[in-house]
């Protein structure tokens, strides 16, 4: 699984990059066909509070899964993204399995 991490208008430190890689590499255990993960980290300046936005795009053969999460820290937004993507990967696998069962039942 190839991972691209991009930070917009700031430099992500090694600790944050390691945290992202650790959290998102767990998704590979659910589906070994994950080809690439793209992570975009942004700072949202809305008033006094600067929220952190994490956009994560997961490329699987046959689909691209996407989530965008906002939180006070990048770690929290990455954790939310990992949870959302985990649900999406499980749902994708279930739909894929159901489609195969229907095809084999009609053949």
C-alpha positions as CSV (number, residue, x, y, z in Angstrom):
1,X,0.0,0.0,0.0
2,X,1.4,3.3,-1.1
3,X,0.8,6.3,1.1
4,X,1.0,10.0,0.1
5,X,0.7,12.7,2.8
6,X,0.4,16.3,1.8
7,X,0.2,19.3,4.1
8,X,-1.1,22.5,2.7
9,X,0.6,25.8,3.9
10,X,2.5,24.1,6.7
11,X,5.0,21.3,7.2
12,X,3.8,18.2,9.0
13,X,6.3,16.9,11.6
14,X,7.6,13.3,11.6
15,X,5.5,12.4,14.7
16,X,2.3,13.3,12.9
17,X,3.3,11.5,9.7
18,X,4.1,8.3,11.8
19,X,0.7,8.6,13.6
20,X,-1.1,8.8,10.2
21,X,0.8,5.9,8.7
22,X,0.1,3.8,11.8
23,X,-3.6,4.5,11.9
24,X,-4.3,4.1,8.2
25,X,-2.1,1.0,7.8
26,X,-4.6,-0.9,9.9
27,X,-7.1,-0.6,7.0
28,X,-4.8,-2.8,5.0
29,X,-5.7,-5.7,7.3
30,X,-9.4,-5.3,6.3
31,X,-8.7,-5.3,2.6
32,X,-5.4,-6.3,1.3
33,X,-6.2,-4.8,-2.1
34,X,-5.7,-1.2,-1.1
35,X,-3.4,0.3,-3.7
36,X,-2.9,3.9,-2.5
37,X,-3.9,6.2,0.3
38,X,-3.9,10.0,-0.2
39,X,-4.0,12.2,2.8
40,X,-4.4,16.0,2.6
41,X,-4.0,18.0,5.8
42,X,-5.3,21.6,5.9
43,X,-5.8,24.4,8.4
44,X,-9.2,26.0,8.4
45,X,-9.1,29.6,9.6
46,X,-12.7,30.4,10.7
47,X,-12.6,33.2,13.2
48,X,-10.5,32.7,16.3
49,X,-10.3,28.9,16.3
50,X,-8.2,27.1,13.7
51,X,-9.7,23.8,12.9
52,X,-7.7,21.0,11.4
53,X,-9.1,19.2,8.3
54,X,-8.0,15.8,7.1
55,X,-9.1,14.5,3.7
56,X,-8.3,10.9,3.1
57,X,-8.9,9.1,-0.3
58,X,-8.5,5.3,-0.4
59,X,-8.0,3.6,-3.8
60,X,-9.2,0.1,-4.1
61,X,-9.7,-1.8,-7.4
62,X,-13.2,-1.0,-8.4
63,X,-13.7,2.0,-6.1
64,X,-12.3,5.1,-4.4
65,X,-13.4,5.8,-0.9
66,X,-13.2,9.3,0.5
67,X,-13.7,11.0,3.9
68,X,-13.2,14.6,5.1
69,X,-13.1,15.2,8.8
70,X,-12.7,18.4,10.9
71,X,-11.5,18.5,14.5
72,X,-9.4,20.6,16.9
73,X,-6.3,18.4,16.3
74,X,-5.0,16.5,13.3
75,X,-4.8,13.3,15.4
76,X,-8.5,13.5,16.1
77,X,-9.5,14.1,12.5
78,X,-7.3,11.2,11.4
79,X,-8.9,8.9,14.0
80,X,-12.4,9.9,12.8
81,X,-11.3,9.4,9.2
82,X,-9.9,5.9,9.9
83,X,-13.1,4.9,11.6
84,X,-15.2,6.2,8.7
85,X,-13.0,4.5,6.1
86,X,-13.1,1.3,8.1
87,X,-16.9,1.3,7.9
88,X,-16.7,2.1,4.1
89,X,-14.2,-0.7,3.4
90,X,-16.4,-3.3,5.3
91,X,-19.5,-2.1,3.4
92,X,-17.7,-2.2,0.1
93,X,-16.5,-5.8,0.8
94,X,-20.0,-6.9,1.8
95,X,-21.5,-5.4,-1.4
96,X,-18.8,-7.0,-3.5
97,X,-19.5,-10.4,-1.9
98,X,-23.2,-10.1,-2.4
99,X,-22.8,-9.3,-6.0
100,X,-20.6,-12.3,-6.5
101,X,-23.1,-14.6,-4.8
102,X,-25.9,-13.3,-7.0
103,X,-23.8,-13.9,-10.2
104,X,-22.9,-17.4,-9.2
105,X,-26.6,-18.2,-8.2
106,X,-27.9,-17.2,-11.6
107,X,-25.2,-19.0,-13.5
